[in-house]
C-alpha cells in the first residue's frame, strides 16, 4: 500500500507542485489537499492519511495549532512541518506540537520523498538548520515518569533514529508492540513527538549527540 499523504498549504501553486512530483513515486499517494489548518484537521478525521505535509503559516488556523489538535486526536498520523519559515520559536513550537519532522520548502524533491518515507516508518526528519535550533532550544521534559527497562531500550533506539520496524527487529518483538511502547514512552515523558523523545535521550546520555547537526 502506498503512503497516503495530505498536503496542507494555502498556496495553490505549492500544493500543485508537491502533488505533481510526489505522483512520480509509486510508493506515495496524495489523497487530499487543505488550504488551512482547520481543513487539515477535517481531512485527517475523514481520510486518516499516514502523513500530513503541514505549512505553518496559513489563514483561519495555522499549522502549529492544527498539528497539536491532530496529534492529540489522531496520534497515528505523522506530521511533517514543511515551511519557508526558520525561526527558533517556530521550530520549537512545531516539534512541541508533535511534528515528527521540520523541513524547509527549498528541500530537494528526492530528499523530501525520502523524508516522507522515513517519517511514515517513525523516524525523525529534520533539516540540519532545524536540528541545530532544537538542540539549543528544546528543554527537557518536566518531571518525567520513570521508564521501565524495556521503555528505556525503546527510547535509546528512538534516539539513534531507528524506525518502529527497525526497533522491532533489534529487540525481537512485534512492530505493534513497539508502537505501544513508543506511545507509553511519549506519555511518561510528557512529550508529543519522537523528536522530543530523541532529544531527551541525547540529554540523559542514552545516545551520543550527533557530530554534525
Residue pairs with C-beta under 8 A, 6 or more apart in sequence:
2 26
2 27
2 28
2 29
3 27
3 28
3 29
3 50
3 51
3 116
3 117
3 120
4 29
4 31
4 47
4 48
4 49
4 50
4 51
5 22
5 28
5 29
5 30
5 31
5 49
5 50
5 51
5 52
5 53
5 116
6 30
6 31
6 32
6 33
6 34
6 40
6 43
6 44
6 47
6 49
6 51
6 52
6 53
7 14
7 15
7 18
7 19
7 30
7 32
7 33
7 34
7 52
7 53
8 33
8 34
8 35
8 36
8 37
8 39
8 40
8 43
8 52
8 53
8 54
8 55
8 58
8 63
8 66
9 15
9 18
9 33
9 34
9 35
9 53
9 55
9 58
9 82
10 35
10 36
10 55
10 58
10 59
11 55
14 55
14 105
15 33
18 30
18 53
19 30
19 33
21 109
22 28
22 30
22 113
22 116
23 30
25 113
27 117
28 113
28 116
28 117
31 47
31 49
32 43
32 47
32 49
34 40
34 42
34 43
35 58
35 59
36 58
36 59
36 60
36 61
36 66
37 54
37 58
37 60
37 61
37 62
37 63
37 65
37 66
37 69
38 60
38 61
38 66
39 60
40 52
40 54
40 61
40 63
40 66
40 70
41 61
41 66
41 69
41 70
41 73
43 49
44 52
44 70
44 73
44 74
44 77
45 73
45 74
48 74
48 76
48 77
49 77
50 77
50 78
50 120
51 77
51 78
51 79
51 80
51 116
51 119
51 120
52 70
52 77
52 78
52 79
52 80
53 80
53 82
53 116
54 63
54 66
54 67
54 79
54 80
54 81
54 82
54 99
55 63
55 81
55 82
55 83
56 62
56 63
56 64
56 81
56 83
56 85
56 90
56 94
57 63
57 83
57 85
63 81
63 83
63 94
64 90
64 93
64 94
64 97
65 97
67 79
67 81
67 94
67 97
67 98
67 99
68 97
68 98
68 192
70 77
70 79
70 98
71 77
71 79
71 97
71 98
71 192
71 193
72 98
72 192
75 98
75 183
78 100
78 101
78 119
78 120
78 122
79 98
79 99
79 100
79 101
80 99
80 100
80 101
80 102
80 103
80 115
80 116
80 119
80 125
81 94
81 99
81 101
81 102
81 103
82 103
82 104
82 105
82 107
82 112
83 90
83 102
83 103
83 104
83 105
84 104
84 105
84 106
86 104
86 127
86 129
86 130
86 133
88 133
88 136
88 137
89 137
91 102
91 130
91 133
91 134
91 137
92 133
92 134
92 137
92 138
94 102
95 102
95 134
95 138
95 193
95 195
95 196
96 138
96 191
96 192
96 193
96 196
97 192
97 193
98 192
98 193
99 193
99 195
100 119
100 122
100 123
100 124
100 125
100 193
100 194
100 195
101 115
101 119
101 124
101 125
101 126
101 195
102 125
102 126
102 127
102 130
102 134
103 111
103 112
103 115
103 125
103 126
103 127
103 130
104 127
104 129
104 130
107 115
107 127
115 125
118 125
118 163
119 125
121 163
121 164
121 165
121 166
122 163
122 164
122 165
122 182
122 194
123 161
123 162
123 163
123 194
124 158
124 161
124 193
124 194
124 195
124 198
126 134
126 195
128 212
128 213
129 213
131 210
131 213
132 213
134 195
134 199
135 199
135 202
135 209
135 213
138 196
138 199
140 200
140 203
141 189
141 190
141 191
141 196
141 200
142 190
143 190
144 188
144 189
144 190
144 200
145 188
145 189
145 190
146 188
147 155
147 185
147 188
147 189
150 171
150 181
151 181
151 184
151 185
151 188
152 206
153 171
154 167
154 171
154 178
154 181
154 182
154 185
155 185
155 197
155 200
155 201
155 206
156 201
156 206
156 207
157 166
157 167
157 170
157 171
158 167
158 182
158 185
158 194
158 197
158 198
158 201
159 197
159 198
159 200
159 201
159 202
159 206
159 207
160 207
161 198
162 170
164 175
164 178
164 179
164 182
165 175
167 178
168 174
168 175
168 177
168 178
171 178
182 194
185 197
186 192
186 193
186 194
186 196
186 197
189 196
189 197
189 200
191 197
191 200
198 207
201 207
202 208
202 209
